[in-house]
Amino acid sequence: MTPAINIAKQCRLDYQLHEYTHDSNAASFGLEAADKLGVTPAQVFKTLVVETDTGKLAVAVLPVDKTLNLKKMAKALSANPQLSCKKVHMADPKKVERSTGYVLGGVSPLGQKKQLTTVIDSLAQAQQRIYVSAGRRGLEIELPVSALAETLKAGFADIVDG
């Protein structure tokens, strides 16, 4: 049981767990998940942690086949007065693991040690249900986009390239 699953149960979310055998040689954790689960990459979302120019951490949730646009992420975060920033960069992996309690490749937006401000890419709104990490490599949680956003108090914004 991971903290992400505990939160899903505690909040009585409509979720389903999907487990697969993780290949440590996989080039992309997210694309591996989509392939092994037999779903399109547009349905599987990765969780990335960024650090603002003011030193605060925030979470970006985006499709596994897309690239985070740091300028768009900074703009999305600047709408939050507590995170007002001009730039963001990818957070140091050690900070990510310390802050979230998860290892890279298994970072879930749910059940983090300290809940960070979260932005979900607007492409998620085209999906009824999405898959995100359930807190470890090889374990995904499928749930409605609206339930994820509500649980995380997350906003939606265009944060990907292209």
C-alpha positions as CSV (number, residue, x, y, z in Angstrom):
1,M,0.0,0.0,0.0
2,T,1.4,3.4,-1.0
3,P,0.5,6.8,0.3
4,A,-1.2,7.5,-3.1
5,I,-3.5,4.5,-2.6
6,N,-4.2,5.4,1.0
7,I,-5.3,8.9,-0.1
8,A,-7.5,7.4,-2.9
9,K,-9.2,5.1,-0.4
10,Q,-9.5,7.8,2.3
11,C,-11.1,10.3,-0.2
12,R,-13.3,7.5,-1.6
13,L,-12.1,8.2,-5.1
14,D,-13.4,6.1,-8.0
15,Y,-10.1,4.4,-8.9
16,Q,-8.6,1.3,-10.3
17,L,-5.0,0.0,-9.8
18,H,-2.9,-1.4,-12.6
19,E,0.3,-3.3,-12.0
20,Y,2.9,-4.4,-14.4
21,T,6.5,-5.6,-14.3
22,H,8.8,-2.6,-14.6
23,D,11.7,-3.0,-16.9
24,S,14.7,-1.2,-15.4
25,N,16.1,-0.7,-18.9
26,A,13.0,1.2,-20.1
27,A,14.0,4.6,-21.6
28,S,10.8,6.2,-20.4
29,F,8.8,5.1,-17.3
30,G,5.6,6.7,-18.7
31,L,5.8,5.3,-22.2
32,E,6.6,1.9,-20.7
33,A,3.4,2.2,-18.6
34,A,1.3,3.1,-21.6
35,D,2.7,0.2,-23.6
36,K,2.3,-2.4,-20.8
37,L,-1.2,-1.3,-19.9
38,G,-2.3,-1.2,-23.5
39,V,-3.5,2.4,-23.5
40,T,-2.5,5.4,-25.5
41,P,0.2,7.7,-24.2
42,A,-2.4,10.5,-24.1
43,Q,-4.1,8.7,-21.2
44,V,-1.0,8.2,-19.1
45,F,0.3,11.3,-17.2
46,K,3.7,11.8,-15.6
47,T,4.4,13.8,-12.5
48,L,7.3,16.3,-12.6
49,V,8.5,18.5,-9.8
50,V,9.8,22.0,-10.6
51,E,11.5,24.6,-8.5
52,T,10.6,28.3,-8.8
53,D,13.1,31.1,-8.8
54,T,12.0,31.8,-5.3
55,G,13.0,28.3,-4.2
56,K,9.5,26.8,-3.8
57,L,8.5,23.4,-5.3
58,A,5.5,22.7,-7.5
59,V,4.1,19.8,-9.4
60,A,3.3,19.5,-13.1
61,V,1.1,16.6,-14.3
62,L,1.3,16.1,-18.1
63,P,1.0,13.4,-20.8
64,V,3.9,11.0,-20.9
65,D,4.5,11.7,-24.6
66,K,4.8,15.5,-24.1
67,T,7.5,17.8,-22.8
68,L,7.0,20.3,-20.0
69,N,7.4,23.9,-21.2
70,L,9.1,25.6,-18.3
71,K,8.0,29.1,-19.4
72,K,4.3,28.0,-19.6
73,M,4.7,26.3,-16.2
74,A,6.1,29.5,-14.6
75,K,3.2,31.5,-16.1
76,A,0.7,29.0,-14.8
77,L,2.3,29.2,-11.3
78,S,2.5,33.0,-11.3
79,A,-1.4,33.1,-11.1
80,N,-0.9,31.8,-7.6
81,P,0.2,34.8,-5.4
82,Q,2.0,32.4,-3.0
83,L,4.2,31.1,-5.8
84,S,4.7,34.3,-7.8
85,C,7.7,33.5,-10.0
86,K,9.3,34.5,-13.3
87,K,11.1,31.2,-14.0
88,V,11.1,27.6,-13.0
89,H,13.6,24.7,-13.5
90,M,13.4,21.0,-12.9
91,A,13.9,20.3,-9.2
92,D,16.9,18.5,-8.0
93,P,16.1,14.7,-7.7
94,K,17.1,14.6,-4.1
95,K,14.7,17.5,-3.3
96,V,12.0,15.7,-5.2
97,E,12.4,12.5,-3.3
98,R,12.7,14.3,0.1
99,S,9.6,16.5,-0.6
100,T,7.4,13.9,-2.1
101,G,8.5,10.7,-0.3
102,Y,8.6,8.9,-3.7
103,V,11.5,7.7,-5.9
104,L,11.9,9.1,-9.4
105,G,9.8,7.1,-11.9
106,G,7.3,6.5,-9.1
107,V,6.4,10.0,-8.0
108,S,2.6,10.2,-7.7
109,P,0.7,13.5,-7.5
110,L,-1.3,11.9,-4.7
111,G,-0.1,11.2,-1.2
112,Q,3.1,13.3,-1.2
113,K,4.7,14.0,2.1
114,K,4.0,17.7,1.6
115,Q,1.2,18.6,-0.8
116,L,2.7,20.9,-3.4
117,T,0.8,23.3,-5.7
118,T,-0.1,21.3,-8.7
119,V,-0.9,22.2,-12.3
120,I,-2.5,19.6,-14.6
121,D,-2.0,20.1,-18.3
122,S,-5.2,21.1,-20.0
123,L,-4.9,18.1,-22.4
124,A,-6.2,16.0,-19.4
125,Q,-9.6,17.6,-19.7
126,A,-10.1,15.7,-23.0
127,Q,-9.9,12.4,-21.1
128,Q,-12.5,11.1,-18.8
129,R,-10.0,9.0,-16.9
130,I,-6.3,9.2,-16.7
131,Y,-3.5,7.0,-15.3
132,V,-0.9,8.5,-12.9
133,S,1.8,6.8,-10.8
134,A,0.4,5.1,-7.7
135,G,3.6,5.7,-5.9
136,R,6.1,3.2,-7.3
137,R,7.5,2.0,-10.6
138,G,5.2,-0.5,-12.2
139,L,2.0,0.6,-10.4
140,E,-0.5,3.1,-11.9
141,I,-3.8,4.4,-10.6
142,E,-6.6,5.1,-13.0
143,L,-9.1,7.8,-12.0
144,P,-11.4,10.5,-13.3
145,V,-9.5,13.7,-14.1
146,S,-12.0,15.8,-12.1
147,A,-11.4,13.7,-9.0
148,L,-7.6,14.1,-9.3
149,A,-7.9,17.9,-9.7
150,E,-10.4,18.2,-6.9
151,T,-8.3,16.1,-4.5
152,L,-5.1,18.0,-5.2
153,K,-6.9,21.4,-5.5
154,A,-5.1,21.6,-8.8
155,G,-5.6,24.0,-11.7
156,F,-5.5,23.3,-15.4
157,A,-3.2,25.1,-17.8
158,D,-1.4,24.6,-21.1
159,I,2.0,23.6,-19.8
160,V,3.5,21.5,-22.6
161,D,5.5,22.2,-25.8
162,G,3.6,22.3,-29.1
